[in-house]
Amino acid sequence: MVYLSVECYTQFYMYTTHEVLNQPPPLADYNAFSTDTALVEGIRDYGIHPEGVNRLERVGARAGSAQVIEWGFQANTYIPVLKTHDRFGHRVDEVEYHPAWHSLISEAIGYGMAAQPPATTGISDSDFHTHLERAAMLYMWSRAEAGVGCPISMTYAGVRALRLEPELATAWEPLLASKSYDPELRYAKDKPGILSGMALTEKQGGSDLRANTTRAEPAGDSGWLLTGHKWFCSAPMCDVFLMLAYTQKGLTCFLLPRILPDGSRNAFFIQRLKDKLGNKSNASSEIEVDHAYAWMVGEEGRGVKTVVEMIASCRMDALISSAGLMREAVAQAIWHTMHRNAFGKTLIDQPLMRNVLADISLEAEGATALFMRLADATDREGDDPLQGQFRRLAVAAGKFQVTKRATYAISEALECLGGNGYVEESIMPRLYREAPVNSVWEGSGSVNALDILRAMIKEPAAFDVYFDEVSQTAGVNHAFDDAVSALKKRMVSFSGEDDAQWYARDLAIRLASVLEASLLLRHAPEVVSSAFCRSRLGQEGGDGVAGQVFGTLPKDVDAMAIIERSTPI
């Protein structure tokens, strides 16, 4: 019997079967801004300040860099770990994150993604970014790793609630708007910058916030003592939390710090971390508070009203994140098919593959156009309150549409990679697992659909603004005009509350699809807007929008012209 040495064995067998052929190179070190044609054109059309465009270029370069992409993989491999006690038995309630998580969130904060633009500015200048610029940043950063978006979004949105209490806003907003990240758990006012979380829902109520049982009692000074539990508290290592609790006057909003002014730990206890389907890099937890010190925010007994705008902002961020996830999945699919051969042709040259790629590219373009218009409305609402009404209505419809379609589009993009797309190293499984959380957070699809029905009763002017918006493209496309007519007929067809609820999702889809189509007719080339209207709205005015199979575009659509707009080169 003859035995080969390790050296001989390696030399003999190393290259006999493992020459790598027909595999695409990694998609890395590209610019997530300049290679996204729809984003670049939208930023141009909305008139962002040149310095803002420069900032977006810098963020795009980092979001597409090999280093930041690797941080995303590391943060999802080495997920957060809860430490309830130290080795001496002291209760500490700390969550340990991998250094990659801290790097991702530190850079995001450094670019201003967690900072609410000043209340008085609506036009970007060299110092302040607009809501639109910030939305574009979050969209690009979500492509590399969406898990850090939760504390970023809560910090950004929480300021809207704090501004109802000027004294608290004066004290805390500069820290929340800071571009410095300090992960150490210490008194917030001793830090250069802080993060805000929120803990609203409880196990017995979920979205029904009035079913909460957490109680608040006066502390004897200007503060309150909160006692109760919260079923979902994401990013529990934040410095302050907005929380709902009952006083004698009803459900009220409070600001609760993790660390008290004397340096001691507030009575905030992390019971366990959630084992989630996705969003692995971000810690979500169940917590209890036991006479935890807090300050009241807003009017006593009007807690839901206090947090409404905060929730709306977080909903919009869920939409933005879904658009980013979708864009990344489309880019990965196009990149793979450009470099992979099958049956004698490059995959992207196969007619059926082009049909699929163009179709999912259209979905991503519609979502991109929608989030930019909603961010623009946020910038403009200070001068035009009707823009605020439009935003709240369109966010509810848009979140319903984009967050649901993202999961579907990402699954199709994953399939473009075949078996490679089902492997974690491809990033596609992570994108696919991440997508559903955005349709759940800050109100599930049905909650958003019901909010649209409430708006029909309480804010009918919002629909006037909506139809004024979409009427800007009346007469441009027959399928679009038919869809608008069908939408108006649907809105007046309800025979009662039960009937309206039954068709609420249908209404949400129509509202979102018509708005996306109108925006593309204004901002995108005709090859894109026409294909979107024909495939999403249909010849019969919107019937069959939901459940459409990707890859069923009309034969005369210029698929490559659509695909090239999403090609990450």
C-alpha positions as CSV (number, residue, x, y, z in Angstrom):
1,M,0.0,0.0,0.0
2,V,1.3,3.4,-1.0
3,Y,0.6,6.5,1.1
4,L,0.9,10.0,-0.2
5,S,2.3,12.8,2.0
6,V,0.0,15.8,2.7
7,E,2.2,17.9,0.3
8,C,1.9,15.4,-2.5
9,Y,-1.8,14.9,-2.0
10,T,-2.5,18.6,-2.0
11,Q,-0.3,19.2,-5.1
12,F,-1.9,16.3,-7.0
13,Y,-5.6,17.1,-6.2
14,M,-5.7,20.9,-5.7
15,Y,-6.5,21.9,-9.3
16,T,-8.2,18.8,-10.8
17,T,-11.8,19.8,-10.0
18,H,-11.8,23.2,-8.4
19,E,-11.0,25.7,-11.1
20,V,-13.7,28.4,-10.6
21,L,-15.5,29.1,-13.8
22,N,-18.8,30.9,-14.7
23,Q,-19.2,32.6,-11.3
24,P,-19.7,36.4,-11.0
25,P,-17.3,38.5,-9.0
26,P,-18.5,40.0,-5.7
27,L,-20.7,43.1,-6.0
28,A,-18.6,45.4,-3.9
29,D,-16.9,48.8,-4.0
30,Y,-19.6,50.4,-6.1
31,N,-21.4,53.6,-5.3
32,A,-25.0,53.0,-4.2
33,F,-25.9,56.6,-5.1
34,S,-24.4,57.2,-8.5
35,T,-25.3,53.8,-9.9
36,D,-29.0,54.2,-8.9
37,T,-30.4,56.2,-11.8
38,A,-33.9,56.6,-10.4
39,L,-32.4,58.0,-7.1
40,V,-30.0,60.4,-8.8
41,E,-32.8,61.7,-11.1
42,G,-35.2,62.2,-8.2
43,I,-32.7,64.0,-6.1
44,R,-32.0,66.3,-9.1
45,D,-35.7,66.9,-9.8
46,Y,-36.4,67.8,-6.2
47,G,-33.6,70.3,-6.1
48,I,-31.3,69.1,-3.3
49,H,-28.5,71.6,-2.5
50,P,-25.2,70.6,-4.2
51,E,-23.5,70.0,-0.9
52,G,-26.4,67.6,-0.1
53,V,-25.7,65.8,-3.3
54,N,-22.0,65.5,-2.4
55,R,-23.0,64.0,1.0
56,L,-25.2,61.5,-0.8
57,E,-22.2,60.6,-3.1
58,R,-20.1,60.0,0.0
59,V,-22.8,57.9,1.7
60,G,-23.3,55.9,-1.5
61,A,-19.6,55.1,-1.8
62,R,-19.5,53.8,1.8
63,A,-22.8,51.9,1.5
64,G,-21.4,50.0,-1.5
65,S,-17.9,49.5,-0.1
66,A,-16.5,46.1,0.7
67,Q,-15.8,47.1,4.3
68,V,-19.4,48.2,5.1
69,I,-20.8,45.1,3.3
70,E,-18.6,42.9,5.4
71,W,-19.8,44.7,8.6
72,G,-23.3,43.8,7.6
73,F,-22.4,40.1,7.4
74,Q,-20.5,40.2,10.7
75,A,-23.3,41.9,12.5
76,N,-25.8,39.2,11.4
77,T,-23.4,36.3,12.2
78,Y,-22.5,37.5,15.7
79,I,-25.9,38.6,16.9
80,P,-26.6,40.6,20.1
81,V,-26.4,38.8,23.5
82,L,-28.2,39.7,26.6
83,K,-26.4,40.0,29.9
84,T,-28.9,40.4,32.8
85,H,-26.3,40.2,35.6
86,D,-22.6,40.7,36.0
87,R,-20.3,38.0,37.5
88,F,-21.0,39.3,41.0
89,G,-24.7,39.0,40.7
90,H,-25.5,42.6,40.1
91,R,-28.4,43.3,37.7
92,V,-26.9,45.1,34.7
93,D,-29.4,44.6,31.8
94,E,-27.0,45.1,29.0
95,V,-26.9,43.9,25.4
96,E,-23.6,43.1,23.8
97,Y,-23.2,43.8,20.1
98,H,-20.4,42.8,17.7
99,P,-18.0,45.7,16.9
100,A,-19.4,45.6,13.3
101,W,-22.8,46.7,14.6
102,H,-21.2,49.7,16.4
103,S,-19.2,50.6,13.3
104,L,-22.4,50.5,11.1
105,I,-24.5,52.6,13.4
106,S,-21.6,55.0,14.2
107,E,-21.1,55.9,10.6
108,A,-24.9,56.2,10.0
109,I,-25.2,58.6,12.9
110,G,-22.1,60.5,11.7
111,Y,-23.9,61.1,8.4
112,G,-26.9,62.5,10.2
113,M,-29.3,59.6,9.5
114,A,-30.7,59.8,13.1
115,A,-31.1,63.5,13.1
116,Q,-34.4,65.2,12.5
117,P,-33.8,68.3,10.4
118,P,-34.4,71.6,12.3
119,A,-38.1,72.4,12.6
120,T,-37.7,75.7,10.8
121,T,-35.9,74.5,7.6
122,G,-37.4,73.1,4.5
123,I,-34.6,73.9,2.1
124,S,-31.3,72.1,2.3
125,D,-28.1,74.2,2.7
126,S,-24.5,73.3,3.4
127,D,-25.2,72.7,7.1
128,F,-28.6,71.0,7.3
129,H,-30.0,68.1,5.4
130,T,-33.6,67.8,4.4
131,H,-35.9,64.9,5.2
132,L,-35.4,63.9,1.5
133,E,-31.7,63.8,1.8
134,R,-31.9,61.9,5.0
135,A,-34.4,59.4,3.5
136,A,-32.0,58.8,0.6
137,M,-29.2,58.1,3.1
138,L,-31.3,55.6,5.0
139,Y,-32.4,53.9,1.7
140,M,-28.8,53.4,0.7
141,W,-27.6,52.3,4.1
142,S,-30.4,49.7,4.3
143,R,-28.9,48.0,1.3
144,A,-25.8,47.2,3.3
145,E,-27.5,46.3,6.6
146,A,-31.1,47.3,7.5
147,G,-30.9,46.1,11.1
148,V,-29.3,49.4,12.3
149,G,-32.3,51.2,10.9
150,C,-34.4,50.6,13.9
151,P,-32.6,52.8,16.5
152,I,-31.8,55.3,13.8
153,S,-35.5,55.6,12.9
154,M,-36.7,55.8,16.5
155,T,-34.2,58.5,17.3
156,Y,-35.2,60.5,14.2
157,A,-39.0,60.0,14.8
158,G,-38.9,60.5,18.6
159,V,-38.0,64.2,18.2
160,R,-41.4,64.8,16.7
161,A,-43.1,63.8,20.0
162,L,-40.6,65.7,22.2
163,R,-41.3,68.9,20.3
164,L,-44.7,68.9,21.9
165,E,-42.9,69.5,25.2
166,P,-40.6,72.5,24.5
167,E,-38.6,72.2,27.7
168,L,-37.8,68.5,27.1
169,A,-37.1,69.3,23.4
170,T,-34.6,72.0,24.3
171,A,-32.8,69.7,26.7
172,W,-32.7,66.5,24.6
173,E,-33.0,67.4,20.9
174,P,-29.3,68.6,20.6
175,L,-28.2,65.2,21.9
176,L,-30.6,63.2,19.7
177,A,-29.5,65.3,16.6
178,S,-25.8,64.8,17.4
179,K,-23.5,63.1,14.9
180,S,-21.5,61.4,17.6
181,Y,-22.2,57.9,18.8
182,D,-21.3,56.8,22.3
183,P,-22.4,53.2,23.1
184,E,-21.4,53.4,26.8
185,L,-24.4,53.1,29.2
186,R,-24.1,56.3,31.3
187,Y,-26.3,59.4,32.0
188,A,-27.4,60.7,28.6
189,K,-26.5,64.4,29.3
190,D,-22.9,63.4,30.0
191,K,-22.6,61.9,26.5
192,P,-21.8,63.7,23.2
193,G,-24.8,62.1,21.5
194,I,-27.6,59.7,22.3
195,L,-30.2,57.3,20.8
196,S,-33.9,57.1,21.5
197,G,-36.0,54.0,21.6
198,M,-39.7,53.4,22.2
199,A,-41.7,50.9,24.0
200,L,-45.4,51.2,23.3
201,T,-47.1,47.8,22.8
202,E,-47.9,45.2,25.4
203,K,-48.5,41.4,25.1
204,Q,-52.3,41.6,25.6
205,G,-52.9,44.5,23.2
206,G,-50.4,44.8,20.4
207,S,-51.5,47.6,18.1
208,D,-54.5,48.2,20.4
209,L,-52.6,50.6,22.6
210,R,-55.6,51.4,24.8
211,A,-55.4,47.9,26.1
212,N,-52.1,48.7,27.8
213,T,-51.9,48.2,31.6
214,T,-48.6,50.0,32.4
215,R,-49.3,52.7,35.1
216,A,-47.8,56.0,36.0
217,E,-47.9,57.7,39.4
218,P,-46.5,61.1,40.4
219,A,-42.9,60.9,41.8
220,G,-43.4,63.9,44.0
221,D,-41.4,66.3,41.8
222,S,-41.8,67.0,38.1
223,G,-41.3,63.3,37.3
224,W,-43.4,60.2,37.2
225,L,-42.9,56.5,38.2
226,L,-43.9,53.9,35.7
227,T,-44.7,50.2,36.4
228,G,-45.6,47.6,33.8
229,H,-44.3,45.5,30.9
230,K,-43.7,46.1,27.2
231,W,-43.9,43.2,24.7
232,F,-41.7,44.8,22.0
233,C,-38.8,47.1,22.8
234,S,-36.3,47.2,20.0
235,A,-32.7,48.4,20.5
236,P,-33.0,48.2,24.4
237,M,-29.5,49.8,24.8
238,C,-30.8,53.2,23.7
239,D,-30.3,56.0,26.2
240,V,-33.9,57.2,26.5
241,F,-37.3,55.7,25.6
242,L,-40.7,57.0,24.7
243,M,-43.2,54.9,26.6
244,L,-47.0,54.9,27.1
245,A,-48.6,54.5,30.6
246,Y,-51.9,55.2,32.2
247,T,-52.4,58.1,34.6
248,Q,-55.7,59.0,36.2
249,K,-56.5,61.1,33.1
250,G,-55.8,58.3,30.6
251,L,-53.0,56.9,28.4
252,T,-50.1,59.3,28.4
253,C,-46.6,59.5,26.8
254,F,-43.4,59.6,28.9
255,L,-39.7,59.9,28.3
256,L,-37.8,57.4,30.3
257,P,-34.0,57.4,30.7
258,R,-31.9,54.3,31.1
259,I,-29.5,56.0,33.5
260,L,-30.6,58.5,36.1
261,P,-28.9,61.9,36.7
262,D,-27.0,60.5,39.7
263,G,-25.5,57.7,37.5
264,S,-27.6,54.9,38.9
265,R,-29.6,52.6,36.6
266,N,-33.3,53.2,36.2
267,A,-35.7,50.4,37.1
268,F,-35.7,49.2,33.5
269,F,-35.3,45.4,33.2
270,I,-34.7,43.4,30.0
271,Q,-36.4,40.1,30.4
272,R,-35.3,38.4,27.2
273,L,-34.4,39.1,23.6
274,K,-36.8,38.1,20.8
275,D,-35.7,35.3,18.5
276,K,-36.8,36.8,15.2
277,L,-37.2,35.6,11.7
278,G,-34.9,38.3,10.5
279,N,-33.5,41.6,11.6
280,K,-30.9,39.6,13.5
281,S,-28.3,42.3,14.0
282,N,-30.8,44.4,16.0
283,A,-31.8,43.4,19.5
284,S,-35.6,43.4,20.1
285,S,-36.6,42.7,23.7
286,E,-39.3,42.3,26.3
287,I,-38.9,44.7,29.2
288,E,-40.4,45.5,32.6
289,V,-40.3,48.7,34.5
290,D,-40.8,48.8,38.2
291,H,-41.3,52.4,39.5
292,A,-39.0,53.6,36.8
293,Y,-38.5,57.4,36.7
294,A,-39.8,59.3,33.6
295,W,-41.0,62.7,32.4
296,M,-44.3,63.4,30.8
297,V,-44.4,64.3,27.1
298,G,-47.4,66.1,25.7
299,E,-50.8,66.5,27.2
300,E,-51.8,64.1,30.0
301,G,-54.3,61.6,28.8
302,R,-53.5,62.2,25.1
303,G,-50.7,59.8,24.7
304,V,-51.9,58.2,21.5
305,K,-52.1,61.7,19.9
306,T,-48.6,62.5,21.1
307,V,-47.1,59.5,19.4
308,V,-49.1,59.6,16.2
309,E,-46.5,61.7,14.3
310,M,-43.7,59.6,15.7
311,I,-45.4,56.4,14.5
312,A,-46.0,57.9,11.1
313,S,-42.3,58.8,10.7
314,C,-41.3,55.2,11.7
315,R,-43.8,53.9,9.1
316,M,-42.2,55.9,6.4
317,D,-38.8,54.6,7.4
318,A,-40.2,51.1,7.1
319,L,-41.2,52.0,3.5
320,I,-37.8,53.5,2.8
321,S,-36.0,50.4,4.2
322,S,-38.1,48.1,2.1
323,A,-37.3,50.2,-1.0
324,G,-33.6,49.9,-0.2
325,L,-33.8,46.1,0.4
326,M,-35.6,45.7,-2.9
327,R,-33.1,47.9,-4.7
328,E,-30.2,45.8,-3.4
329,A,-31.9,42.5,-4.4
330,V,-32.5,43.9,-7.9
331,A,-28.9,45.0,-8.2
332,Q,-27.6,41.6,-7.0
333,A,-29.8,39.8,-9.5
334,I,-28.7,42.0,-12.4
335,W,-25.1,41.7,-11.4
336,H,-25.3,37.9,-11.3
337,T,-27.1,37.5,-14.6
338,M,-24.6,39.8,-16.3
339,H,-21.7,37.4,-15.4
340,R,-23.4,34.0,-15.5
341,N,-23.8,31.9,-18.6
342,A,-26.4,29.2,-19.2
343,F,-27.5,27.3,-22.3
344,G,-25.0,29.1,-24.5
345,K,-25.9,32.7,-23.5
346,T,-25.3,35.1,-20.7
347,L,-28.4,34.9,-18.4
348,I,-29.2,38.6,-18.9
349,D,-29.4,37.9,-22.7
350,Q,-32.2,35.3,-22.2
351,P,-35.6,36.9,-23.0
352,L,-37.4,35.4,-20.1
353,M,-34.7,36.5,-17.6
354,R,-34.9,40.0,-19.1
355,N,-38.6,40.0,-18.5
356,V,-38.2,39.2,-14.9
357,L,-35.3,41.6,-14.3
358,A,-37.2,44.5,-15.9
359,D,-40.3,43.7,-14.0
360,I,-38.6,43.7,-10.6
361,S,-36.7,46.8,-11.6
362,L,-40.0,48.6,-12.3
363,E,-41.2,47.6,-8.8
364,A,-38.0,49.1,-7.3
365,E,-38.4,52.3,-9.3
366,G,-42.0,52.8,-8.2
367,A,-41.0,52.4,-4.5
368,T,-38.1,54.8,-5.0
369,A,-40.2,57.5,-6.5
370,L,-42.8,57.1,-3.8
371,F,-40.5,57.5,-0.8
372,M,-38.8,60.5,-2.4
373,R,-42.2,62.3,-2.8
374,L,-43.2,61.5,0.7
375,A,-40.0,62.8,2.1
376,D,-40.5,65.9,-0.1
377,A,-44.0,66.3,1.5
378,T,-42.4,66.2,4.9
379,D,-40.0,69.0,4.0
380,R,-42.9,71.1,2.6
381,E,-45.5,70.6,5.3
382,G,-44.1,73.3,7.5
383,D,-45.2,75.9,4.9
384,D,-48.2,73.9,3.6
385,P,-50.2,71.9,6.2
386,L,-52.0,70.1,3.4
387,Q,-48.8,68.4,2.5
388,G,-48.8,66.9,6.0
389,Q,-52.3,65.5,5.4
390,F,-51.2,64.1,2.1
391,R,-48.1,62.5,3.7
392,R,-50.1,60.7,6.4
393,L,-52.5,59.3,3.9
394,A,-49.9,58.3,1.3
395,V,-47.5,56.8,4.0
396,A,-50.3,54.5,5.1
397,A,-51.0,53.3,1.6
398,G,-47.4,53.3,0.6
399,K,-46.2,51.3,3.5
400,F,-48.9,48.7,2.8
401,Q,-47.9,48.4,-0.8
402,V,-44.1,48.7,-0.7
403,T,-43.4,46.5,2.3
404,K,-45.6,43.7,1.0
405,R,-44.3,43.9,-2.6
406,A,-40.7,44.0,-1.4
407,T,-40.9,40.5,0.0
408,Y,-42.3,39.2,-3.3
409,A,-39.8,41.1,-5.5
410,I,-36.8,40.0,-3.4
411,S,-37.9,36.4,-3.6
412,E,-38.0,36.7,-7.4
413,A,-34.5,38.4,-7.4
414,L,-33.2,35.5,-5.2
415,E,-34.5,33.0,-7.8
416,C,-32.5,34.8,-10.5
417,L,-29.4,33.5,-8.7
418,G,-30.7,30.0,-8.6
419,G,-29.2,27.9,-5.8
420,N,-26.6,30.5,-5.2
421,G,-29.3,32.9,-4.1
422,Y,-30.4,30.5,-1.4
423,V,-27.0,30.5,0.3
424,E,-26.3,33.1,3.0
425,E,-23.0,34.3,1.5
426,S,-25.0,35.8,-1.4
427,I,-26.8,38.2,1.0
428,M,-30.2,37.3,-0.7
429,P,-31.5,35.2,2.2
430,R,-30.8,38.0,4.6
431,L,-32.6,40.5,2.4
432,Y,-35.6,38.1,2.1
433,R,-35.8,37.5,5.9
434,E,-35.5,41.2,6.6
435,A,-38.3,42.4,4.3
436,P,-41.4,41.1,6.2
437,V,-40.5,42.9,9.4
438,N,-41.3,46.3,7.7
439,S,-44.8,45.2,7.0
440,V,-45.3,44.4,10.6
441,W,-43.6,47.2,12.5
442,E,-45.5,50.3,13.4
443,G,-48.8,48.8,12.2
444,S,-49.4,45.7,10.1
445,G,-50.9,45.9,6.6
446,S,-54.5,45.8,7.9
447,V,-53.8,48.5,10.5
448,N,-52.5,50.8,7.7
449,A,-55.5,50.0,5.6
450,L,-57.9,50.8,8.4
451,D,-56.0,54.1,8.9
452,I,-56.9,55.0,5.3
453,L,-60.6,54.5,6.1
454,R,-60.3,56.6,9.2
455,A,-58.7,59.4,7.1
456,M,-61.7,59.3,4.8
457,I,-63.9,60.3,7.8
458,K,-61.5,62.5,9.8
459,E,-59.3,64.1,7.1
460,P,-61.2,64.1,3.8
461,A,-59.1,67.0,2.7
462,A,-56.2,64.6,2.4
463,F,-57.9,62.8,-0.4
464,D,-58.5,66.2,-2.2
465,V,-54.7,66.8,-2.0
466,Y,-54.1,63.2,-3.2
467,F,-56.2,63.6,-6.3
468,D,-54.8,67.1,-7.0
469,E,-51.4,65.3,-6.8
470,V,-52.2,62.5,-9.3
471,S,-54.2,64.8,-11.6
472,Q,-51.0,66.4,-12.6
473,T,-50.5,63.6,-15.0
474,A,-54.1,63.3,-16.3
475,G,-54.3,62.6,-20.0
476,V,-50.8,61.3,-20.3
477,N,-51.5,57.6,-20.2
478,H,-54.8,55.8,-20.8
479,A,-54.2,53.0,-18.3
480,F,-53.4,55.6,-15.7
481,D,-56.6,57.6,-16.4
482,D,-58.7,54.5,-16.2
483,A,-57.1,53.5,-12.9
484,V,-57.8,57.0,-11.4
485,S,-61.5,56.6,-12.5
486,A,-61.7,53.1,-11.0
487,L,-60.2,54.4,-7.8
488,K,-62.8,57.1,-7.4
489,K,-65.6,54.7,-8.1
490,R,-64.2,52.3,-5.5
491,M,-64.2,55.1,-2.9
492,V,-67.9,55.9,-3.3
493,S,-69.0,52.3,-3.7
494,F,-68.9,51.3,0.0
495,S,-72.3,50.5,1.4
496,G,-71.2,50.7,5.1
497,E,-68.4,50.3,7.6
498,D,-68.2,46.5,7.1
499,D,-68.2,46.8,3.3
500,A,-65.4,49.5,3.6
501,Q,-63.3,47.2,5.8
502,W,-63.8,44.3,3.5
503,Y,-62.3,46.3,0.6
504,A,-59.7,48.3,2.6
505,R,-56.7,46.5,1.3
506,D,-57.9,46.8,-2.3
507,L,-58.2,50.6,-1.7
508,A,-54.7,50.8,-0.2
509,I,-53.2,49.0,-3.3
510,R,-55.1,51.3,-5.7
511,L,-54.0,54.4,-3.9
512,A,-50.4,53.4,-3.8
513,S,-50.2,52.1,-7.3
514,V,-51.9,55.1,-8.8
515,L,-49.6,57.5,-6.9
516,E,-46.5,55.5,-7.9
517,A,-47.6,55.6,-11.6
518,S,-48.2,59.4,-11.4
519,L,-44.8,60.0,-10.0
520,L,-43.1,57.8,-12.6
521,L,-45.0,59.6,-15.4
522,R,-43.5,62.9,-14.0
523,H,-40.0,61.8,-13.1
524,A,-39.1,58.7,-15.1
525,P,-38.5,58.1,-18.8
526,E,-41.5,57.1,-20.9
527,V,-40.1,53.6,-21.3
528,V,-40.4,53.1,-17.5
529,S,-43.6,54.9,-16.8
530,S,-45.5,53.3,-19.7
531,A,-44.4,49.8,-18.7
532,F,-45.3,50.4,-15.1
533,C,-48.8,51.7,-16.0
534,R,-49.5,48.8,-18.4
535,S,-48.3,46.1,-16.0
536,R,-49.4,47.5,-12.6
537,L,-52.6,49.3,-13.5
538,G,-53.8,47.2,-16.5
539,Q,-56.1,48.0,-19.3
540,E,-59.1,47.7,-17.0
541,G,-58.2,50.4,-14.6
542,G,-56.3,48.6,-11.8
543,D,-58.0,45.2,-11.6
544,G,-55.6,42.4,-10.7
545,V,-52.7,44.6,-9.3
546,A,-52.2,42.4,-6.3
547,G,-50.9,38.9,-6.9
548,Q,-49.3,39.7,-10.3
549,V,-46.5,37.3,-11.2
550,F,-43.2,39.1,-12.1
551,G,-41.9,38.4,-15.6
552,T,-45.1,39.0,-17.4
553,L,-44.4,42.3,-19.1
554,P,-45.8,43.0,-22.6
555,K,-43.5,41.9,-25.4
556,D,-42.9,45.4,-26.8
557,V,-41.4,46.7,-23.6
558,D,-37.8,47.8,-23.9
559,A,-36.6,45.6,-21.0
560,M,-32.9,46.4,-21.3
561,A,-33.5,50.1,-21.1
562,I,-35.3,49.5,-17.8
563,I,-32.7,47.1,-16.5
564,E,-29.8,49.4,-17.3
565,R,-31.2,52.1,-15.0
566,S,-30.7,49.6,-12.1
567,T,-27.4,48.1,-13.2
568,P,-24.8,48.6,-10.4
569,I,-21.9,49.8,-12.6
